[in-house]
Amino acid sequence: MKPKNINIIYWILTILLALAMAGDGFGGITKQQAGVDVLKHLGYPIYFMVIMGFAKLLGVVAILQTQFKVIKEWAYAGFAFTFLGAIASRSFMGDAVGELIPPMIMLVFLFVTYYFWKKLDQLKPTK
């Protein structure tokens, strides 16, 4: 695959991921009713929504920046833990398989985005 194509794919996927996480983070900070309902169902306190909302917004900033690789790695890890936590929480509550699919899709999407970031990073000359 050509470097230009890798760059384009990476940025399209990253922007889509950032938009999804920013929307979810904003929803958490503003305590949207759908999120409140899910947290009550899962047994988590509502203030957890706000904490995770801020963390997601910080993660968005981290994955969009290009200077600090370690911070970006931590943001990807944080998003992965979030999706894995959602899958586990839904599973432990006995939710239908259909409720597990959205965080699974997001986890796969995250891994594909991470893969293209690493491919793009390999193309850059080392200092």
Buried (B, 14 or more C-beta within 10 A) or exposed (E): EEEEEBBEBBBEBBEEBBEBBBEBBBBBBEBBEEBBEBBEEBEBEEEEBBEBBEBBBBBBEBBBEEEEEEBBBBBBEBBBEBBEBBBEBBEEEEBEEEBBEEBBEBBEBBEBBBEBBEBBEEEEEEE
